[in-house]
Amino acid sequence: MIKLIYFDFDFWRVDILRLSLSHSNIPYEFQRIPRQDWSKRKKEFPFGQVPSMIIDNRPYAHTHSLAKFCAIRSSLYDDNEFKILIIDQVLDWANEITNHIAPSIRAAMREKNLEKFKKLRKEFIRNDLIVWFSYLENLLKNFSTKKQFFTDKFSIADITAWRIIFWFCSGKLELINDSFLNELPILKKYYTGINNYQPLTKLKVFQSIVS
């Protein structure tokens, strides 16, 4: 049995693992750690990080590595080396854009510094928001034939891209309005398509994320 461990809130790093496994009906256990307990439990996990995955009492970590494992188990990866490159680029893109917005999140949540948060968030919106989503749109435009899926077959790349776009369009990131997608028409159409892709939308995990 696969055991996934993360904090007691939804976030893309663990959600893409849960969605991948659920997509192929692979059973797993999901343990949530209350954020206030993290400091005393951090040493239990590889690299002091979650998400973590435990199989046969052995712990594994790092989002990209875990996502590839879950995708392979779920037949949501690929055996074509060039399509693997596309999928891995989407996974790396997700991590990169998260790292770019992270300073403003830390300023608000950890430092409780509202002025610093607003400054950093506005800088992100001005310098990074459209730039980084345009990178994703260009990847889709350059490698997808029908612009429905990144490799023309539903994969972990699509789960990851959907989850990140949803995060930025959900209204949960203060000062960021979903209207930014209007500047990226190919990506906006793609996102709408994934939002209505039944093999994904029927999953309880999906429904719990969007509710």
C-alpha positions in Angstrom: 0.0 0.0 0.0 1.2 3.5 -0.9 1.1 6.0 1.9 1.1 9.8 1.1 1.9 12.3 3.7 1.3 16.1 3.5 0.1 19.0 5.6 -3.5 19.4 6.6 -4.5 21.6 3.6 -4.8 20.9 -0.1 -1.8 21.9 -2.3 -0.7 20.9 -5.8 2.4 19.1 -4.7 0.3 16.3 -3.1 -2.9 16.7 -5.1 -1.2 15.7 -8.4 -0.1 12.5 -6.7 -3.6 11.8 -5.3 -5.2 12.6 -8.7 -2.8 10.3 -10.6 -3.3 7.3 -8.3 -7.1 7.9 -8.1 -7.3 8.1 -11.9 -6.2 4.5 -12.2 -7.9 3.2 -9.1 -4.6 2.6 -7.3 -5.3 2.4 -3.5 -3.4 4.6 -1.2 -3.5 6.0 2.3 -3.4 9.7 2.9 -2.1 11.1 6.2 -2.3 14.8 7.0 0.0 16.5 9.4 -1.3 19.5 11.3 1.0 22.4 10.5 1.6 23.1 14.2 3.1 19.6 14.6 5.5 20.0 11.7 8.6 21.3 13.7 8.7 18.2 15.9 8.0 15.7 13.0 10.2 17.3 10.3 13.2 15.0 11.0 11.0 11.9 10.2 11.0 12.7 6.5 13.6 12.6 3.7 15.1 16.1 3.2 12.8 17.4 5.9 10.1 17.8 3.4 6.6 16.8 2.4 5.0 15.5 0.4 6.5 12.2 1.3 5.6 8.7 0.2 6.1 5.5 2.2 6.1 2.1 0.5 7.1 -1.1 2.4 8.2 1.1 5.4 10.6 3.1 3.2 10.2 6.8 2.8 10.6 8.7 -0.4 10.4 12.4 -1.2 10.6 15.3 -3.7 7.5 16.3 -5.7 9.0 15.6 -9.2 10.3 12.2 -8.2 7.0 11.2 -6.5 4.9 12.5 -9.4 6.9 10.4 -11.9 6.5 7.3 -9.7 2.8 7.8 -9.4 2.4 8.6 -13.1 4.3 5.4 -14.1 2.2 3.3 -11.7 -1.0 4.9 -13.2 0.0 4.7 -16.9 0.1 8.5 -17.0 3.7 8.9 -18.0 5.2 7.8 -21.3 7.9 5.6 -22.8 8.8 8.0 -25.7 11.9 9.9 -24.7 10.7 13.2 -26.3 7.3 13.0 -24.7 9.0 12.3 -21.4 10.9 15.6 -21.9 7.6 17.4 -22.4 6.1 15.9 -19.2 9.1 16.6 -17.1 9.2 20.2 -18.3 5.7 20.7 -17.1 6.6 19.3 -13.7 9.6 21.5 -13.5 7.6 24.5 -14.6 5.1 23.9 -11.8 8.0 24.0 -9.3 9.5 27.1 -10.8 6.4 29.2 -10.8 5.7 28.1 -7.2 9.2 29.3 -6.2 8.6 32.6 -7.9 5.4 33.3 -5.9 6.6 31.7 -2.7 8.3 34.9 -1.2 5.0 36.8 -1.2 3.3 33.8 0.4 5.9 33.6 3.1 5.7 37.3 3.8 2.0 36.9 4.4 1.7 33.6 6.2 5.0 33.3 8.2 6.1 36.8 8.6 2.7 38.4 8.9 4.1 41.4 7.1 1.2 42.8 5.0 3.2 45.6 3.4 6.0 43.3 2.3 3.4 40.8 1.0 1.7 43.4 -1.2 5.0 44.6 -2.5 6.3 41.1 -3.4 2.9 40.0 -4.8 2.6 43.1 -7.1 6.2 42.5 -8.3 5.3 38.9 -9.1 2.2 39.9 -11.0 4.1 42.6 -12.9 7.3 40.5 -13.7 6.4 36.9 -13.6 2.7 36.0 -13.9 2.1 36.3 -17.6 5.7 35.5 -18.4 5.6 32.1 -16.7 2.2 31.1 -17.9 3.2 32.1 -21.4 6.1 29.6 -21.1 3.5 26.9 -20.4 1.3 28.0 -23.2 4.3 28.0 -25.6 5.1 24.4 -24.6 1.5 23.4 -25.3 1.5 25.3 -28.6 4.8 23.9 -29.8 4.3 20.2 -29.0 0.6 19.4 -28.8 -1.2 18.7 -32.1 -4.8 19.4 -30.9 -3.9 21.5 -27.9 -6.0 19.2 -25.8 -3.2 17.5 -23.9 0.5 18.3 -23.7 1.6 15.0 -25.3 -1.7 14.4 -27.2 -2.5 11.8 -24.5 -3.7 12.6 -21.0 -0.8 12.5 -18.6 0.6 13.7 -15.3 1.6 16.8 -17.3 -2.1 17.7 -17.7 -2.9 17.0 -14.1 -0.1 19.2 -13.0 -0.9 22.1 -15.4 -4.5 22.0 -14.5 -3.8 22.0 -10.8 -1.5 25.0 -11.0 -3.8 27.0 -13.3 -6.7 26.2 -10.9 -4.6 27.5 -8.0 -4.0 30.8 -9.7 -7.6 31.2 -10.9 -9.2 30.0 -7.6 -9.3 33.4 -5.9 -7.1 32.0 -3.1 -4.1 34.0 -4.2 -4.8 37.6 -3.1 -4.4 40.3 -5.8 -4.4 37.7 -8.6 -7.5 37.7 -10.8 -8.4 34.9 -13.2 -8.7 37.5 -16.0 -4.9 37.0 -16.6 -5.8 33.9 -18.7 -7.5 36.2 -21.2 -4.0 37.1 -22.4 -3.3 33.5 -23.0 -6.2 32.2 -25.2 -4.7 28.8 -26.1 -4.0 28.0 -22.5 -7.4 29.3 -21.4 -9.1 27.0 -23.9 -6.9 24.1 -22.7 -7.8 24.8 -19.1 -11.5 24.8 -19.9 -11.1 21.5 -21.7 -9.4 19.9 -18.7 -12.1 21.3 -16.4 -14.6 19.2 -18.4 -12.5 16.1 -18.9 -14.7 13.5 -17.4 -12.0 10.9 -16.4 -10.6 13.6 -14.2 -13.7 15.5 -13.0 -15.5 12.3 -11.8 -12.8 11.7 -9.2 -13.7 12.5 -5.6 -10.2 14.0 -5.2 -10.9 16.4 -8.0 -14.3 17.3 -6.6 -12.9 18.0 -3.2 -10.2 20.3 -4.6 -12.6 22.4 -6.6 -15.4 22.6 -4.0 
